[in-house]
Amino acid sequence: MRARAAVAAIVALLLSSCSFSLGSTTVSRAELEKQVMATITPDDPSAEFTVACDGTLKGEVDATQDCYATDAEGSTTGLHVKVTAVDGKDVKFAYDPFITPEDVAAAIKDLAGQQGITVETLTCEEELPGKEGESIVCSGTPADSVGDLTVTVTSVDGLQVNFNVEQAG
């Protein structure tokens, strides 16, 4: 079973370091959202999407914050933002995509439903890192069997995280 979870309209994500100047030692939520959004290049220039961050970002090396890019259809990709360097008021950061446990489970249930498989419950205990080869295990109770599923990232294209789902074992 193959699945894709992504902000569908957003194809290119610049994963190189991003930089901006601060007026203080903390990046406000609004400024962080603005800077992250500026680094995302939609495949379709008219595509609408938003970026929401959980909070502020300290202007310190290795400080982190989570942000979420969501397209007009509601598909969301998480971004772990990490400060890589600080030079005075100039802050550089990079980020890695991830899919929340809830979104992984929803994508698998949706795909199963498209194939005529009823999934009663499905729980993923951890997020799926947006790195090829990474995997997590989700526990499910399909109507016709019970067991664990291994979810493995097969490729990442910008914010699009493609993964394969197989019966664990």
C-alpha positions in Angstrom: 0.0 0.0 0.0 1.5 3.3 -1.0 0.5 6.7 0.3 1.4 10.3 0.1 1.0 13.0 2.7 1.8 16.5 1.8 0.8 20.1 1.2 -0.2 19.1 -2.3 0.2 22.6 -4.0 3.6 23.1 -2.5 6.3 21.3 -4.3 9.6 23.1 -3.6 10.9 23.8 -0.2 14.3 25.5 0.2 16.0 23.5 2.9 19.2 25.6 2.8 19.8 28.0 5.6 17.5 30.9 5.8 18.5 34.2 7.4 16.9 37.3 8.8 17.7 40.1 11.2 16.1 40.4 14.6 15.3 43.4 16.7 15.7 41.3 19.8 17.0 37.9 20.9 13.6 36.2 20.2 11.9 35.7 16.9 8.2 36.5 17.3 5.7 33.9 16.1 4.5 36.2 13.3 8.0 36.9 12.1 8.9 33.2 12.1 5.8 32.3 10.2 6.6 35.1 7.6 10.2 33.9 7.2 9.3 30.2 6.9 6.5 31.1 4.4 9.0 33.1 2.3 11.2 30.0 1.8 8.4 27.8 0.5 8.0 28.0 -3.3 4.7 26.8 -4.6 4.7 24.8 -7.9 1.5 26.8 -8.8 2.1 30.5 -8.1 -1.6 31.0 -7.4 -1.6 28.2 -4.8 -2.8 29.3 -1.4 -1.2 28.1 1.8 -0.6 29.2 5.3 2.2 28.7 7.8 1.5 28.5 11.6 4.1 28.1 14.2 3.6 26.9 17.8 5.3 30.0 19.3 8.4 32.2 19.3 11.9 31.1 18.4 14.9 32.0 20.6 17.8 33.5 18.7 20.2 30.9 20.1 22.0 28.1 18.2 20.1 24.8 18.4 16.9 26.6 19.6 13.8 24.9 18.0 10.2 25.5 17.1 7.6 23.6 15.2 5.7 25.2 12.3 3.0 23.7 10.0 2.4 24.5 6.3 -1.2 23.9 5.3 -2.7 24.2 1.8 -6.2 25.3 0.8 -7.4 21.7 0.9 -6.3 21.2 4.5 -3.2 19.0 3.9 -0.5 19.8 6.5 3.2 19.2 6.7 5.1 19.9 9.9 8.5 21.6 9.9 11.0 21.3 12.7 12.7 24.7 12.6 16.2 24.9 14.2 18.5 27.9 14.6 21.9 27.0 12.9 23.8 30.2 13.5 23.5 33.6 15.1 25.7 36.6 14.2 24.6 39.6 16.2 21.0 40.2 15.1 21.3 37.9 12.1 19.7 34.5 12.7 20.1 31.5 10.3 17.8 28.5 10.5 17.0 25.3 8.7 14.1 22.9 9.0 13.1 19.4 8.3 9.6 18.3 7.3 7.6 15.7 9.3 4.1 14.3 9.3 2.2 14.2 12.6 1.0 10.9 14.0 -2.6 11.9 13.5 -2.0 12.8 9.8 -0.1 9.6 9.1 -3.0 7.6 10.6 -5.6 9.6 8.6 -3.7 9.2 5.3 -3.5 5.4 5.8 -7.1 5.1 6.8 -8.1 7.2 3.7 -6.0 5.0 1.4 -7.3 1.8 2.9 -10.9 3.1 2.4 -10.2 3.8 -1.2 -9.2 0.2 -1.6 -12.3 -1.1 0.1 -10.6 -1.9 3.4 -12.4 -0.8 6.6 -10.0 0.3 9.4 -11.7 0.4 12.8 -8.8 2.0 14.7 -5.3 3.1 13.8 -2.8 4.7 16.1 0.6 6.0 15.3 2.6 6.8 18.4 5.2 9.0 16.8 5.6 11.4 13.9 7.0 10.3 10.6 10.3 12.2 9.8 10.5 13.6 6.3 13.7 11.7 5.5 13.9 8.8 3.0 14.3 5.5 4.7 12.8 6.6 8.1 10.0 4.5 9.4 7.5 4.2 12.2 5.0 1.5 13.3 1.3 2.2 13.6 -1.1 -0.2 15.4 -4.4 -0.9 13.6 -7.5 -2.9 13.9 -8.8 -3.5 10.4 -12.1 -5.2 10.1 -10.6 -8.3 8.6 -7.3 -8.5 10.5 -5.4 -7.1 13.5 -1.8 -6.0 13.5 0.9 -3.5 13.2 1.8 -1.6 10.1 5.3 -0.3 9.2 5.3 3.1 7.5 8.5 3.8 5.6 9.3 7.1 3.8 10.2 6.3 0.2 10.9 9.8 -1.0 10.6 13.5 0.0 10.0 16.2 -2.6 9.8 19.6 -0.8 6.9 19.3 1.6 5.6 16.1 0.0 6.5 13.0 2.0 5.8 9.8 0.1 5.6 6.6 2.1 4.9 2.9 1.8 2.8 0.9 4.3 3.3 -2.8 4.9 2.1 -5.3 7.4 4.8 -5.4 10.2 6.4 -8.7 10.9 
